[in-house]
Amino acid sequence: MRRLGSVQQKIPCVFLTEVRNEPSRKRDCQQFQVVATESVNPAALESDVHCAAATEKIDGTCCYVTTYRGEPYLWARLDRKPTKQADKRFKKYQYSQKTCKGFVWNVDEDFREVPESWIAAHRVQHENGHPVPDEHGHTPGWVPVDHTNKQYCWHASVVNYDAGVALVLKTHREDEGLLEIVSVPLADLMEQTLELIGTNVNGNPYGLGSKKHPVHVLVPHGVLRIRNPPPVEFQQLYSWFQERQEGRVEGIVWHCDDGTLVKLIHDGVRLLDCDLHLVVFIHHLLHLVHRLYINKN
């Protein structure tokens, strides 16, 4: 199986979108929302989305494995965000113009400071040495996950830098219908993006672990293929999300052969196809792996 696309940028919708004068269901203070139309995004058509690999969109937080201080390292997603004043100006423009295009940022003054170790994501454009946000005001980037930083303690719980490994959820080698948790060398994950899921991430939509026994694991992007996905057509996708058991997912990400990624998010019930036995297994595996590391070192 070929390695699928790396998530370095905000993934566009597989359909064209429009701004509606309705209160956002996601942001309390936003008096408009961006919704999908029934027209397929021309960029998706150009990349032959109808032949793309359809995968489950995982509801977690994005991570990246690349070098830090000469060693393979886990990095957490950290977008360079606008200041409150600049963001207010941007949203006012978006609301009045019904589009983000044409808004001009002051890259020297409109954005908050980021840690010195922060790096911009791949394909982020630069002007005069400064990263430039995309049309949505996003400047995606990464910061290394350090065990001393409490902000990223759950990221740190899935890696052991001394042993050079990470805990990863993958499809079973002999049966793609089964999932397994494996200890994977960080070197084997180099330049891949993954999703961190678990007890303390995004409200734990998959019900992993508990407050007393938190469970977290990394899921490589594109690893959960959707079997017999619906065609890229609005009504058929809507019906699939609403009526089919396999449609009870966060959304679909299509990985096109040219590396282009497009997505469609479902606002309904989200369910990872696993059971409580897997959760208990993960909990015991975590303790076993840490004991092995301690004994080895």
Salt bridges, closest charged atoms under 4 A:
GLU18 OE2 - ARG20 NE 3.09
ASP59 OD2 - ARG270 NH1 2.54
ASP79 OD1 - ARG77 NE 2.73
ASP79 OD2 - HIS138 ND1 3.42
ASP87 OD2 - LYS91 NZ 3.26
ASP108 OD1 - HIS130 NE2 2.87
ASP110 OD2 - ARG89 NH2 2.85
GLU135 OE2 - HIS136 NE2 3.50
GLU195 OE1 - HIS221 NE2 2.61
GLU246 OE2 - ARG244 NH2 2.55
GLU250 OE2 - LYS57 NZ 3.58
GLU250 OE1 - ARG270 NH1 3.36
ASP257 OD1 - ARG2 NH2 3.28
ASP267 OD2 - ARG25 NH2 3.41
